[in-house]
Amino acid sequence: MTEENWQKRFDELSGILLDEMNAEGFWTGELSSSALGVAVAVAALHVHDKEAHQSAIKGGLNWLKKHINADGSFGDTPQSRGNVSTSLLVYAATNLYAGEDEAIAGLQAKLSKYLAEQGIDLQSSQVAETILSHYQKDYTFSVPILTMCGLCGIPEKEAFRPIPQLPFELALLPRNFYRLLNLSVVSYAIPALIAVGIVVFKKKRTNALARAVRGRAIRPALELLRSLMPESGGFLEAMPLTAFVCLSLVEAGYKDLEVVEKGIGFLKRTQREDGSWPIDINLSTWVTSLSVKALRSKMDTVLTPDVKEKLVTHLKEVQNKEIHPFNGTGPGGWGWTNHSGSVPDGDDTPGAILALLQLQPKSEVKKQVLAGCNWLLQLQNKDGGLPTFSKGWGRLPFDQSCADLTGHGLLALSACMEAFQDEMDRSSLKGYQRAFFRALAYLQKKQRADGSWLPLWFGNQQTDDHSNPVYGTARVLTYLKDVSACSWIDVTTRQQLQQLILAGQQFLVSVQNQDGSWGGAKEVPGSMEETALAVSALSGGRANAACVAGLQWLDDCYQQHGLKASPIGLYFASLWYDERLYPLTAYLEALGRMQTT
């Protein structure tokens, strides 16, 4: 491809991006449908009122019939290879209807064969042993899976005996104590801790003292759960989490609670026309910030002043303006979606900050940008890194600091200092600088010997350990490159950045596939997302040939398959998803960066 062809492709793709913008003036994207989400939603609707929800249940079951893999399994997305967890949950849901529907019985028979081939004995406690062994000490996902199986009659006898008791009573302690406790679930799963913990308590045999203590904790725990539920009725706007909560509460004897009523209403409203559910309603804040970032220096030729104003207005409106009831963080952060169940986090907040600084003169967004950066300062962990939701939760991986979020936060802080350092008081500026250098030290420590960084919320299903060093490295490198372009950076810091960048770029070049693409690691088949992100990270450096080869592969892939999304995202522990706008925004950013170097 020539630079002229790059421009033509950029113009074409930017037109597609504009067409994807909704009537309110921002992007919502589209998450892949989820067999796991369908299974849990069907079970929740069944136990709540089988007759009243007959149409929704039928739609979900029909979707499952159409999307079973050839080997009798289900994966997290229609593109995903099968896995035991999702297949087991679908088996449990179909167990509710296999006796009255021959087609469902046939589907379940295929699932049974697949699970048997994976060494799963559906008639014994070996089911629990397998699931608990897979997720180890993290009960965020394993206990809800086993609980749903038990509630659906898998296995028939003593299903709850091997299920660990989630200590739901500990959620009643002050929030500051949470990170010190052995909660066995990640910070964003407190609703599951409460609801699933209560139903396991109700169904499982325990000693009299434990029953007395936990029994007294149920009512206040349910009140806490009610206080955590957003107006939409969807915990985190997540279908599986909300369905697990509703299923558990109904089976525990609390069908008439407001939490259940609103949760069931959420599930009914979010079902798609094809009968499926995604894992979350959308990632609108995230894909909007990615879309703005993708346009970069060419933004003024693509977005009119009116469109930019609508985007800024939207981002200002969805910024959190009070102490958030879910994770207790102060005002200033952004969550991943515009819906009420969104929780401020350490990746969407930098994304929104950077988008605002791109879209409007700095004086127009100063208040929001400084509030967002101050929120990030409060989130930063002692190790210098940024976690996702809550400071100081380090026991389980999804609560720990991570390189990609830290790199994103580093860029946001740097861009803020670049814009406002002359207007900041001495104390505030020193605080920003201190946070910046602590974050930079964290990234230096976390860069692996081969020059790569690992991301937290993204992976690759085809790597041996499902990690994605290409994604993590490409993201961090792009952030560091943009940081190094800031004028406030001194010579010594710029040299430190260049050392990190050079090592990371050498890694990316070393793992490029022979066809010009990048997958999650060396010799892993390429995807549009990973290839485009790698090109962005390498652009303007010494690897121009690798970038040109990557763009050629992207062009060939686009002409053959269109903007094909890949399941590289991770959600709710280790649940995979793909997002329709990921390949588009990544491809646009790569083209834009190559044309400005």
MARKE-710382 format. One record per residue (C-alpha): residue in three letters; x, y, z. Coordinates in steps of 0.1 Angstrom, whole numbers, padded with zeros to 4 digits, always signed. Layout:
<recs>
alaXYZ;...
</recs>
This chain:
<recs>
met+0000+0000+0000;thr+0012+0035-0008;glu+0006+0066+0014;glu-0021+0076-0011;asn-0039+0043-0005;trp-0035+0048+0033;gln-0053+0081+0030;lys-0081+0066+0009;arg-0086+0038+0034;phe-0085+0063+0063;asp-0112+0084+0046;glu-0133+0053+0041;leu-0130+0040+0076;ser-0135+0074+0092;gly-0168+0076+0072;ile-0178+0042+0087;leu-0169+0055+0122;leu-0191+0085+0117;asp-0220+0062+0106;glu-0215+0042+0139;met-0221+0073+0160;asn-0256+0073+0176;ala-0282+0100+0175;glu-0271+0114+0209;gly-0236+0122+0194;phe-0213+0094+0209;trp-0204+0058+0201;thr-0219+0027+0218;gly-0204-0001+0198;glu-0217-0037+0201;leu-0205-0064+0223;ser-0206-0100+0212;ser-0235-0122+0223;ser-0226-0145+0252;ala-0237-0182+0256;leu-0228-0178+0293;gly-0249-0147+0296;val-0278-0165+0278;ala-0276-0195+0301;val-0276-0176+0334;ala-0303-0153+0322;val-0325-0182+0311;ala-0321-0199+0345;ala-0329-0166+0364;leu-0360-0160+0344;his-0371-0197+0348;val-0369-0197+0386;his-0385-0162+0388;asp-0416-0170+0367;lys-0414-0196+0340;glu-0448-0188+0325;ala-0445-0150+0325;his-0411-0151+0309;gln-0418-0179+0284;ser-0411-0158+0253;ala-0377-0145+0266;ile-0367-0180+0277;lys-0377-0196+0244;gly-0357-0169+0226;gly-0326-0176+0247;leu-0329-0214+0242;asn-0333-0210+0205;trp-0302-0189+0203;leu-0283-0216+0221;lys-0295-0243+0197;lys-0281-0223+0168;his-0247-0215+0183;ile-0234-0248+0196;asn-0199-0256+0184;ala-0193-0286+0162;asp-0177-0305+0191;gly-0208-0300+0212;ser-0193-0272+0233;phe-0199-0235+0239;gly-0173-0208+0241;asp-0177-0173+0255;thr-0184-0158+0221;pro-0198-0174+0189;gln-0162-0172+0176;ser-0146-0188+0206;arg-0135-0224+0211;gly-0154-0243+0237;asn-0146-0242+0274;val-0158-0262+0304;ser-0172-0233+0324;thr-0195-0219+0297;ser-0205-0254+0285;leu-0213-0265+0320;leu-0235-0234+0326;val-0254-0240+0293;tyr-0258-0277+0303;ala-0273-0266+0337;ala-0297-0242+0320;thr-0309-0268+0295;asn-0314-0292+0323;leu-0344-0272+0332;tyr-0360-0279+0299;ala-0345-0311+0285;gly-0374-0332+0299;glu-0400-0313+0279;asp-0382-0303+0247;glu-0366-0329+0224;ala-0344-0304+0207;ile-0331-0292+0240;ala-0325-0328+0251;gly-0305-0333+0220;leu-0285-0302+0227;gln-0278-0313+0262;ala-0267-0348+0250;lys-0241-0331+0228;leu-0229-0310+0257;ser-0228-0341+0279;lys-0205-0358+0255;tyr-0182-0328+0252;leu-0180-0325+0290;ala-0173-0362+0294;glu-0144-0359+0269;gln-0131-0331+0292;gly-0132-0355+0321;ile-0163-0340+0337;asp-0185-0364+0356;leu-0219-0347+0358;gln-0232-0371+0384;ser-0206-0365+0411;ser-0188-0339+0431;gln-0160-0341+0406;val-0177-0313+0388;ala-0169-0290+0417;glu-0133-0303+0420;thr-0127-0295+0384;ile-0141-0259+0385;leu-0124-0251+0418;ser-0091-0264+0405;his-0093-0243+0374;tyr-0101-0210+0392;gln-0079-0217+0423;lys-0083-0192+0451;asp-0105-0168+0431;tyr-0141-0177+0438;thr-0155-0148+0418;phe-0166-0171+0390;ser-0162-0206+0403;val-0187-0204+0432;pro-0215-0188+0411;ile-0209-0215+0384;leu-0212-0243+0409;thr-0242-0226+0426;met-0261-0224+0394;cys-0253-0260+0386;gly-0266-0270+0420;leu-0298-0250+0416;cys-0304-0267+0383;gly-0299-0302+0396;ile-0262-0308+0387;pro-0253-0332+0403;glu-0286-0343+0418;lys-0273-0354+0452;glu-0254-0332+0477;ala-0247-0305+0450;phe-0239-0279+0476;arg-0217-0299+0499;pro-0184-0291+0480;ile-0193-0255+0472;pro-0172-0231+0493;gln-0192-0207+0515;leu-0187-0171+0504;pro-0184-0150+0536;phe-0212-0126+0527;glu-0214-0113+0562;leu-0180-0096+0558;ala-0194-0073+0532;leu-0211-0055+0561;leu-0178-0043+0575;pro-0166-0008+0566;arg-0154-0006+0530;asn-0118+0003+0542;phe-0115-0032+0556;tyr-0124-0050+0524;arg-0088-0051+0511;leu-0076-0066+0544;leu-0102-0094+0543;asn-0101-0129+0527;leu-0132-0122+0506;ser-0121-0146+0478;val-0138-0125+0452;val-0126-0094+0433;ser-0138-0060+0443;tyr-0164-0056+0416;ala-0182-0089+0426;ile-0196-0078+0460;pro-0232-0084+0447;ala-0223-0120+0439;leu-0205-0124+0472;ile-0238-0114+0490;ala-0264-0131+0469;val-0246-0163+0460;gly-0232-0164+0496;ile-0268-0163+0510;val-0282-0190+0488;val-0252-0213+0495;phe-0258-0207+0532;lys-0295-0216+0528;lys-0288-0248+0508;lys-0256-0261+0525;arg-0254-0279+0558;thr-0233-0260+0584;asn-0227-0260+0621;ala-0251-0243+0645;leu-0228-0215+0654;ala-0220-0205+0618;arg-0258-0206+0610;ala-0265-0183+0639;val-0239-0158+0630;arg-0247-0158+0593;gly-0284-0159+0598;arg-0284-0126+0616;ala-0263-0111+0588;ile-0288-0119+0560;arg-0311-0089+0564;pro-0285-0062+0566;ala-0266-0079+0537;leu-0297-0077+0516;glu-0301-0041+0525;leu-0265-0034+0514;leu-0272-0052+0481;arg-0302-0030+0475;ser-0281+0001+0481;leu-0255-0011+0455;met-0281-0017+0428;pro-0282+0011+0402;glu-0314+0027+0389;ser-0311+0005+0357;gly-0314-0027+0378;gly-0282-0041+0363;phe-0252-0046+0386;leu-0223-0032+0367;glu-0247-0032+0337;ala-0235-0068+0334;met-0261-0095+0324;pro-0243-0125+0340;leu-0237-0108+0373;thr-0272-0095+0375;ala-0286-0129+0366;phe-0265-0147+0391;val-0278-0124+0418;cys-0315-0128+0408;leu-0312-0166+0405;ser-0296-0169+0439;leu-0320-0146+0457;val-0351-0163+0442;glu-0338-0197+0452;ala-0329-0184+0487;gly-0366-0174+0492;tyr-0364-0137+0484;lys-0383-0135+0451;asp-0403-0105+0462;leu-0373-0082+0469;glu-0370-0050+0449;val-0335-0061+0439;val-0350-0091+0421;glu-0378-0072+0405;lys-0354-0046+0391;gly-0328-0072+0381;ile-0353-0093+0362;gly-0366-0061+0345;phe-0330-0053+0334;leu-0326-0088+0319;lys-0359-0086+0300;arg-0350-0051+0286;thr-0315-0061+0275;gln-0323-0093+0256;arg-0315-0089+0219;glu-0339-0095+0190;asp-0321-0128+0182;gly-0328-0141+0218;ser-0293-0136+0231;trp-0277-0114+0257;pro-0242-0098+0257;ile-0221-0097+0288;asp-0227-0060+0293;ile-0250-0034+0279;asn-0222-0016+0261;leu-0187+0000+0265;ser-0198+0034+0253;thr-0173+0056+0272;trp-0144+0033+0262;val-0153+0030+0225;thr-0160+0068+0224;ser-0126+0076+0238;leu-0110+0050+0214;ser-0128+0066+0185;val-0116+0101+0194;lys-0080+0088+0199;ala-0081+0070+0165;leu-0087+0103+0146;arg-0058+0121+0163;ser-0044+0150+0142;lys-0070+0144+0115;met-0099+0149+0138;asp-0107+0184+0125;thr-0112+0170+0090;val-0136+0143+0102;leu-0156+0158+0131;thr-0175+0191+0127;pro-0174+0216+0156;asp-0210+0206+0164;val-0201+0169+0166;lys-0171+0177+0189;glu-0193+0198+0211;lys-0218+0170+0215;leu-0190+0146+0224;val-0176+0169+0250;thr-0211+0175+0265;his-0216+0138+0267;leu-0183+0131+0284;lys-0189+0158+0309;glu-0224+0145+0317;val-0212+0109+0324;gln-0183+0119+0346;asn-0190+0107+0382;lys-0198+0137+0404;glu-0202+0121+0438;ile-0188+0094+0460;his-0197+0063+0441;pro-0218+0038+0461;phe-0202+0008+0445;asn-0165+0012+0451;gly-0165+0043+0474;thr-0142+0064+0452;gly-0147+0101+0451;pro-0159+0123+0422;gly-0140+0128+0390;gly-0137+0093+0374;trp-0154+0078+0344;gly-0168+0043+0340;trp-0171+0023+0308;thr-0207+0031+0299;asn-0232+0059+0301;his-0257+0037+0320;ser-0262+0040+0357;gly-0245+0008+0367;ser-0212+0020+0354;val-0184+0023+0380;pro-0154+0047+0377;asp-0123+0029+0366;gly-0086+0034+0359;asp-0087+0029+0322;asp-0118+0048+0311;thr-0108+0078+0332;pro-0075+0084+0314;gly-0093+0077+0281;ala-0120+0104+0288;ile-0093+0129+0300;leu-0073+0125+0268;ala-0104+0127+0246;leu-0115+0160+0262;leu-0081+0175+0257;gln-0083+0165+0220;leu-0118+0178+0214;gln-0118+0212+0230;pro-0095+0241+0240;lys-0080+0233+0274;ser-0098+0262+0291;glu-0132+0246+0282;val-0124+0212+0298;lys-0100+0222+0326;lys-0124+0215+0355;gln-0133+0180+0343;val-0097+0171+0333;leu-0082+0181+0367;ala-0110+0163+0385;gly-0102+0132+0365;cys-0065+0134+0372;asn-0071+0140+0409;trp-0092+0109+0409;leu-0064+0089+0394;leu-0040+0102+0420;gln-0063+0088+0447;leu-0065+0054+0429;gln-0027+0049+0426;asn-0014+0020+0446;lys+0016+0019+0468;asp+0036+0001+0441;gly+0031+0031+0418;gly+0007+0013+0395;leu-0029+0018+0388;pro-0056-0008+0395;thr-0090-0009+0379;phe-0116+0000+0406;ser-0102+0001+0441;lys-0069+0011+0457;gly-0051-0015+0478;trp-0069-0047+0467;gly-0040-0069+0457;arg-0049-0104+0466;leu-0065-0114+0433;pro-0051-0106+0399;phe-0080-0085+0386;asp-0077-0061+0416;gln-0040-0056+0412;ser-0020-0028+0395;cys-0014-0035+0358;ala+0009-0021+0331;asp-0016-0011+0305;leu-0038+0009+0329;thr-0007+0025+0345;gly+0006+0035+0311;his-0027+0051+0302;gly-0028+0070+0335;leu+0008+0081+0330;leu-0001+0097+0297;ala-0032+0114+0311;leu-0012+0129+0340;ser+0015+0140+0315;ala-0010+0156+0291;cys-0026+0174+0320;met+0007+0188+0332;glu+0015+0197+0296;ala-0017+0217+0294;phe-0020+0232+0329;gln+0014+0233+0346;asp+0016+0271+0344;glu-0019+0273+0360;met-0013+0248+0388;asp-0001+0257+0423;arg+0033+0244+0433;ser+0019+0217+0457;ser-0005+0203+0431;leu+0022+0202+0404;lys+0046+0183+0427;gly+0018+0158+0435;tyr+0013+0151+0398;gln+0050+0148+0392;arg+0054+0124+0421;ala+0026+0102+0408;phe+0040+0103+0373;phe+0075+0092+0384;arg+0061+0065+0406;ala+0040+0052+0377;leu+0070+0053+0354;ala+0091+0033+0379;tyr+0063+0007+0381;leu+0064+0003+0343;gln+0102+0000+0344;lys+0098-0028+0369;lys+0070-0046+0351;gln+0087-0046+0316;arg+0097-0082+0312;ala+0132-0093+0301;asp+0121-0096+0265;gly+0108-0060+0264;ser+0071-0069+0267;trp+0044-0059+0292;leu+0013-0080+0300;pro-0022-0064+0300;leu-0049-0072+0326;trp-0083-0069+0308;phe-0072-0083+0275;gly-0058-0117+0264;asn-0056-0141+0235;gln-0074-0174+0234;gln-0048-0190+0213;thr-0017-0184+0235;asp-0008-0212+0259;asp-0016-0192+0290;his-0042-0169+0273;ser-0020-0139+0280;asn-0015-0112+0253;pro+0020-0096+0255;val+0015-0081+0220;tyr-0016-0061+0232;gly+0000-0051+0265;thr+0032-0040+0249;ala+0016-0022+0220;arg-0007-0002+0243;val+0020+0007+0268;leu+0044+0017+0240;thr+0019+0040+0223;tyr+0012+0057+0256;leu+0050+0061+0263;lys+0056+0075+0228;asp+0029+0102+0234;val+0043+0110+0268;ser+0078+0115+0253;ala+0064+0141+0229;cys+0054+0163+0259;ser+0075+0194+0262;trp+0077+0193+0300;ile+0096+0161+0300;asp+0133+0166+0309;val+0162+0150+0292;thr+0168+0123+0318;thr+0132+0112+0318;arg+0131+0113+0280;gln+0161+0089+0280;gln+0144+0066+0304;leu+0113+0066+0282;gln+0133+0059+0251;gln+0150+0029+0267;leu+0116+0014+0276;ile+0103+0022+0241;leu+0132+0007+0223;ala+0131-0026+0242;gly+0093-0028+0237;gln+0096-0022+0200;gln+0123-0048+0196;phe+0099-0073+0212;leu+0071-0064+0188;val+0093-0067+0158;ser+0105-0101+0170;val+0070-0116+0173;gln+0056-0103+0140;asn+0043-0132+0119;gln+0057-0139+0085;asp+0025-0127+0068;gly+0029-0093+0083;ser+0003-0097+0111;trp+0005-0099+0148;gly-0014-0122+0171;gly-0012-0124+0209;ala+0024-0138+0207;lys+0049-0153+0183;glu+0033-0175+0156;val-0002-0170+0169;pro-0025-0162+0140;gly-0030-0125+0135;ser-0060-0103+0143;met-0070-0069+0131;glu-0069-0054+0166;glu-0034-0068+0175;thr-0019-0060+0141;ala-0032-0024+0141;leu-0021-0017+0177;ala+0014-0031+0169;val+0017-0008+0139;ser+0007+0022+0160;ala+0033+0013+0186;leu+0061+0009+0160;ser+0052+0039+0138;gly+0077+0066+0136;gly+0106+0044+0147;arg+0131+0021+0131;ala+0107-0006+0121;asn+0090+0011+0091;ala+0092-0021+0071;ala+0074-0041+0098;cys+0047-0014+0099;val+0042-0014+0061;ala+0039-0051+0061;gly+0014-0049+0089;leu-0007-0024+0070;gln-0006-0045+0039;trp-0019-0075+0060;leu-0047-0053+0074;asp-0057-0042+0039;asp-0058-0078+0027;cys-0078-0089+0057;tyr-0102-0060+0054;gln-0109-0067+0018;gln-0115-0104+0025;his-0133-0103+0058;gly-0143-0067+0065;leu-0138-0053+0100;lys-0137-0087+0117;ala-0136-0084+0155;ser-0117-0110+0176;pro-0124-0122+0211;ile-0095-0105+0228;gly-0113-0087+0257;leu-0117-0102+0292;tyr-0146-0094+0315;phe-0159-0106+0349;ala-0129-0127+0358;ser-0119-0146+0326;leu-0150-0142+0304;trp-0140-0134+0268;tyr-0158-0109+0245;asp-0153-0091+0212;glu-0164-0056+0204;arg-0175-0045+0169;leu-0156-0011+0171;tyr-0122-0025+0182;pro-0109-0034+0148;leu-0122-0001+0133;thr-0107+0022+0159;ala-0074+0003+0160;tyr-0071+0003+0122;leu-0079+0040+0120;glu-0053+0049+0146;ala-0026+0029+0128;leu-0033+0046+0095;gly-0033+0080+0112;arg-0001+0074+0130;met+0017+0061+0099;gln+0006+0092+0079;thr+0020+0116+0105;thr+0054+0101+0108;
</recs>
